[in-house]
Amino acid sequence: MTAKLDKTIKRELEVDGKTYTIAIGPDGVKVTEKGRRNGPEISWRSIISGDASLNESLKASVDAAANP
C-alpha cells in the first residue's frame, strides 16, 4: 500500500563528504546543502513530463561546448 504525499518529508543524504537535506513534498523535490536555505528545486510536473531530463541534457551539451 502507498500513502498520499500530503506533507513534506525531509531526509538527510551524504554525497562526496557533504551533507544535503532532501525535501520531498506535494509540489516536488528540493535539495539543499545542510545548513542552507536555497537549493535546486524541481516540480513533479517537470519530472513526469520529461522536462527535467531534457533540461539536464541541454545543460550538459552547453557545458561541453563551453569547455572543449
DSSP file (Angstrom, degrees, kcal/mol; ACC not computed):
  #  RESIDUE AA STRUCTURE BP1 BP2  ACC     N-H-->O    O-->H-N    N-H-->O    O-->H-N    TCO  KAPPA ALPHA  PHI   PSI    X-CA   Y-CA   Z-CA
    1    1 A M              0   0    0      0, 0.0     2,-0.3     0, 0.0     0, 0.0   0.000 360.0 360.0 360.0 149.4    0.0    0.0    0.0
    2    2 A T        -     0   0    0      0, 0.0     2,-0.3     0, 0.0     0, 0.0  -0.835 360.0-136.3-115.5 156.7    1.1    3.5   -0.6
    3    3 A A        -     0   0    0     -2,-0.3     2,-0.1     1,-0.0     0, 0.0  -0.849  28.5-103.3-110.4 147.4    0.3    6.7    1.4
    4    4 A K        -     0   0    0     -2,-0.3     2,-1.3     1,-0.1     3,-0.2  -0.401  26.6-127.9 -65.5 143.6   -0.6   10.0   -0.1
    5    5 A L        +     0   0    0      1,-0.2    -1,-0.1    -2,-0.1     3,-0.1  -0.742  54.2 143.6 -92.5  87.9    2.1   12.6   -0.1
    6    6 A D        +     0   0    0     -2,-1.3     2,-0.3     1,-0.1    -1,-0.2   0.469  61.1  33.8-109.6  -4.2    0.2   15.4    1.6
    7    7 A K  S    S-     0   0    0     -3,-0.2     2,-0.2    17,-0.1    -1,-0.1  -0.970  92.9 -87.0-145.1 162.0    3.0   16.9    3.6
    8    8 A T        -     0   0    0     -2,-0.3     2,-0.5    17,-0.1    17,-0.2  -0.469  33.6-158.4 -74.4 135.0    6.8   17.5    3.2
    9    9 A I  E     -A   24   0A   0     15,-2.9    15,-3.0    -2,-0.2     2,-0.4  -0.953   7.7-157.4-111.0 130.1    9.1   14.7    4.2
   10   10 A K  E     +A   23   0A   0     -2,-0.5     2,-0.3    13,-0.2    13,-0.2  -0.912  14.4 173.4-112.8 136.7   12.8   15.6    4.9
   11   11 A R  E     -A   22   0A   0     11,-2.4    11,-3.3    -2,-0.4     2,-0.4  -0.949  25.7-125.8-136.0 157.2   15.7   13.2    4.7
   12   12 A E  E     -A   21   0A   0     -2,-0.3     2,-0.4     9,-0.2     9,-0.2  -0.830  25.0-177.3-106.4 143.1   19.4   13.7    5.0
   13   13 A L  E     -A   20   0A   0      7,-2.6     7,-3.3    -2,-0.4     2,-0.5  -1.000  15.7-148.1-141.2 137.0   21.9   12.4    2.4
   14   14 A E  E     +A   19   0A   0     -2,-0.4     2,-0.4     5,-0.2     5,-0.2  -0.933  19.9 173.3-109.7 126.7   25.7   12.4    2.3
   15   15 A V  E >  S-A   18   0A   0      3,-2.6     3,-2.1    -2,-0.5    -2,-0.0  -0.991  70.3 -16.0-133.6 123.9   27.4   12.7   -1.1
   16   16 A D  T 3  S-     0   0    0     -2,-0.4     3,-0.1     1,-0.3    -1,-0.1   0.850 128.2 -52.2  51.9  40.0   31.2   13.2   -1.5
   17   17 A G  T 3  S+     0   0    0      1,-0.2     2,-0.4     0, 0.0    -1,-0.3   0.430 116.5 110.5  81.3  -1.1   31.6   14.1    2.1
   18   18 A K  E <   -A   15   0A   0     -3,-2.1    -3,-2.6    15,-0.0     2,-0.4  -0.859  61.9-135.2-107.8 143.7   28.9   16.9    2.0
   19   19 A T  E     -A   14   0A   0     -2,-0.4    15,-2.9    -5,-0.2     2,-0.3  -0.831  23.3-173.9-101.1 133.4   25.5   16.6    3.8
   20   20 A Y  E     -AB  13  33A   0     -7,-3.3    -7,-2.6    -2,-0.4     2,-0.5  -0.896  20.8-135.4-123.9 151.7   22.3   17.5    2.0
   21   21 A T  E     -AB  12  32A   0     11,-3.3    11,-2.3    -2,-0.3     2,-0.6  -0.944  17.6-158.8-105.8 126.5   18.7   17.8    3.0
   22   22 A I  E     -AB  11  31A   0    -11,-3.3   -11,-2.4    -2,-0.5     2,-0.6  -0.926   4.4-165.6-105.7 121.3   16.2   16.3    0.6
   23   23 A A  E     -AB  10  30A   0      7,-2.9     7,-2.2    -2,-0.6     2,-0.6  -0.939   3.3-171.9-110.3 116.7   12.7   17.7    0.9
   24   24 A I  E     +AB   9  29A   0    -15,-3.0   -15,-2.9    -2,-0.6     5,-0.2  -0.937  22.3 152.7-109.9 117.4   10.0   15.6   -0.9
   25   25 A G  E >   - B   0  28A   0      3,-2.8     3,-0.5    -2,-0.6   -17,-0.1  -0.758  60.3 -85.1-137.1-179.5    6.6   17.3   -0.9
   26   26 A P  T 3  S+     0   0    0      0, 0.0    18,-0.1     0, 0.0     3,-0.1   0.756 125.1  48.6 -61.2 -24.9    3.4   17.6   -2.8
   27   27 A D  T 3  S-     0   0    0      1,-0.2    17,-1.2    16,-0.1    18,-0.3   0.732 122.0 -83.2 -89.0 -23.8    4.9   20.3   -5.0
   28   28 A G  E <   -BC  25  43A   0     -3,-0.5    -3,-2.8    15,-0.3     2,-0.4  -0.995  56.1 -46.9 156.5-153.9    8.1   18.5   -5.9
   29   29 A V  E     -BC  24  42A   0     13,-2.5    13,-2.6    -2,-0.3     2,-0.4  -0.952  39.2-172.1-123.0 137.2   11.7   17.8   -4.7
   30   30 A K  E     -BC  23  41A   0     -7,-2.2    -7,-2.9    -2,-0.4     2,-0.5  -0.997   4.8-163.4-131.1 135.3   14.2   20.3   -3.2
   31   31 A V  E     +B   22   0A   0      9,-2.5     2,-0.4    -2,-0.4    -9,-0.2  -0.975  15.0 171.3-119.8 124.6   17.8   19.6   -2.4
   32   32 A T  E     -B   21   0A   0    -11,-2.3   -11,-3.3    -2,-0.5     2,-0.2  -0.977  38.6-107.9-132.0 147.1   19.8   21.9   -0.2
   33   33 A E  E >   -B   20   0A   0      5,-0.5     3,-2.4    -2,-0.4   -13,-0.3  -0.524  56.8 -89.1 -68.3 138.7   23.2   21.7    1.4
   34   34 A K  T 3  S+     0   0    0    -15,-2.9    -1,-0.1     1,-0.3   -15,-0.1  -0.226 115.7  21.2 -54.3 131.3   22.8   21.1    5.1
   35   35 A G  T 3  S+     0   0    0      1,-0.4    -1,-0.3    -3,-0.1     2,-0.2   0.356 106.6 100.4  91.0  -4.1   22.5   24.5    7.0
   36   36 A R    <   -     0   0    0     -3,-2.4    -1,-0.4     1,-0.1    -4,-0.1  -0.693  58.9-152.5-109.7 164.1   21.5   26.4    3.9
   37   37 A R  S    S+     0   0    0     -2,-0.2     2,-0.3    -3,-0.1    -1,-0.1   0.749  72.8  64.7-103.9 -33.4   18.1   27.6    2.7
   38   38 A N        +     0   0    0     -5,-0.0    -5,-0.5    -8,-0.0    -2,-0.0  -0.687  55.6 130.2-101.2 147.2   18.4   27.7   -1.1
   39   39 A G        -     0   0    0     -2,-0.3    -7,-0.2    -7,-0.2     2,-0.0  -0.967  59.3 -53.4-174.6 173.5   19.0   24.9   -3.5
   40   40 A P        -     0   0    0      0, 0.0    -9,-2.5     0, 0.0     2,-0.4  -0.337  51.2-172.6 -64.2 141.2   17.7   23.3   -6.7
   41   41 A E  E     -C   30   0A   0    -11,-0.2     2,-0.4    -2,-0.0   -11,-0.2  -0.995   6.8-172.7-136.3 140.8   14.0   22.5   -6.8
   42   42 A I  E     -C   29   0A   0    -13,-2.6   -13,-2.5    -2,-0.4     2,-0.1  -0.999  19.7-128.6-137.4 138.0   12.0   20.7   -9.4
   43   43 A S  E  >  -C   28   0A   0     -2,-0.4     4,-1.7   -15,-0.2   -15,-0.3  -0.435  20.8-121.3 -82.2 157.2    8.3   20.2   -9.7
   44   44 A W  H  > S+     0   0    0    -17,-1.2     4,-2.9     1,-0.2     5,-0.2   0.863 113.8  60.2 -62.8 -35.9    6.6   16.8  -10.1
   45   45 A R  H  > S+     0   0    0    -18,-0.3     4,-2.2     1,-0.2     6,-0.3   0.898 105.4  47.7 -59.9 -41.2    5.1   18.1  -13.3
   46   46 A S  H  >>S+     0   0    0      2,-0.2     6,-1.7     1,-0.2     4,-0.9   0.883 113.4  47.8 -67.2 -39.1    8.6   18.7  -14.8
   47   47 A I  H  <5S+     0   0    0     -4,-1.7     3,-0.5     4,-0.2    -2,-0.2   0.943 114.6  44.8 -66.4 -47.7    9.8   15.3  -13.7
   48   48 A I  H  <5S+     0   0    0     -4,-2.9    -2,-0.2     1,-0.2    -1,-0.2   0.871 113.0  49.9 -66.4 -38.5    6.7   13.5  -15.1
   49   49 A S  H  <5S-     0   0    0     -4,-2.2    -1,-0.2    -5,-0.2    -2,-0.2   0.656 112.0-116.5 -76.9 -14.7    6.7   15.4  -18.4
   50   50 A G  T  X5S+     0   0    0     -4,-0.9     4,-2.3    -3,-0.5     5,-0.2   0.423  80.6 123.9  93.7  -1.9   10.4   14.7  -19.1
   51   51 A D  H  ><S+     0   0    0     -5,-0.8     4,-2.7    -6,-0.3    -4,-0.2   0.844  71.0  57.7 -60.0 -33.6   11.3   18.4  -18.9
   52   52 A A  H  > S+     0   0    0     -6,-1.7     4,-2.0     2,-0.2    -1,-0.2   0.921 108.4  44.7 -63.8 -44.0   13.8   17.6  -16.2
   53   53 A S  H  > S+     0   0    0     -7,-0.3     4,-2.2     2,-0.2    -2,-0.2   0.910 114.0  49.4 -65.6 -43.7   15.7   15.1  -18.4
   54   54 A L  H  X S+     0   0    0     -4,-2.3     4,-2.3     1,-0.2    -2,-0.2   0.909 110.5  51.0 -62.1 -43.0   15.6   17.5  -21.3
   55   55 A N  H  X S+     0   0    0     -4,-2.7     4,-2.4     1,-0.2    -1,-0.2   0.902 110.1  49.3 -62.3 -42.5   16.9   20.3  -19.2
   56   56 A E  H  X S+     0   0    0     -4,-2.0     4,-2.2     2,-0.2    -1,-0.2   0.892 111.1  49.7 -65.2 -40.4   19.8   18.2  -17.9
   57   57 A S  H  X S+     0   0    0     -4,-2.2     4,-2.1     2,-0.2    -2,-0.2   0.904 111.5  48.9 -64.7 -42.0   20.8   17.1  -21.4
   58   58 A L  H  X S+     0   0    0     -4,-2.3     4,-2.2     2,-0.2    -2,-0.2   0.916 110.8  50.3 -63.7 -43.9   20.7   20.7  -22.6
   59   59 A K  H  X S+     0   0    0     -4,-2.4     4,-2.5     1,-0.2    -2,-0.2   0.909 110.3  50.2 -60.8 -43.3   22.9   21.8  -19.7
   60   60 A A  H  X S+     0   0    0     -4,-2.2     4,-2.1     1,-0.2    -1,-0.2   0.886 111.3  48.2 -64.2 -39.8   25.4   19.0  -20.4
   61   61 A S  H  X S+     0   0    0     -4,-2.1     4,-1.9     2,-0.2    -1,-0.2   0.875 112.1  48.7 -71.7 -35.5   25.7   19.9  -24.1
   62   62 A V  H  X S+     0   0    0     -4,-2.2     4,-2.0     2,-0.2    -2,-0.2   0.913 112.0  49.4 -66.8 -42.6   26.2   23.7  -23.3
   63   63 A D  H  X S+     0   0    0     -4,-2.5     4,-1.7     1,-0.2    -2,-0.2   0.898 110.9  50.3 -61.7 -41.2   28.9   22.8  -20.7
   64   64 A A  H  < S+     0   0    0     -4,-2.1    -1,-0.2     1,-0.2    -2,-0.2   0.881 111.4  47.8 -65.2 -38.7   30.6   20.6  -23.2
   65   65 A A  H  < S+     0   0    0     -4,-1.9    -1,-0.2     1,-0.2    -2,-0.2   0.846 113.1  48.3 -70.7 -33.8   30.6   23.3  -25.9
   66   66 A A  H  < S+     0   0    0     -4,-2.0    -2,-0.2     1,-0.3    -1,-0.2   0.769 118.6  39.9 -77.4 -26.3   31.9   25.9  -23.5
   67   67 A N     <        0   0    0     -4,-1.7    -1,-0.3    -5,-0.2    -2,-0.1  -0.638 360.0 360.0-124.8  73.3   34.7   23.7  -22.2
   68   68 A P              0   0    0      0, 0.0    -1,-0.1     0, 0.0    -4,-0.1   0.506 360.0 360.0 -67.0 360.0   36.1   21.8  -25.2
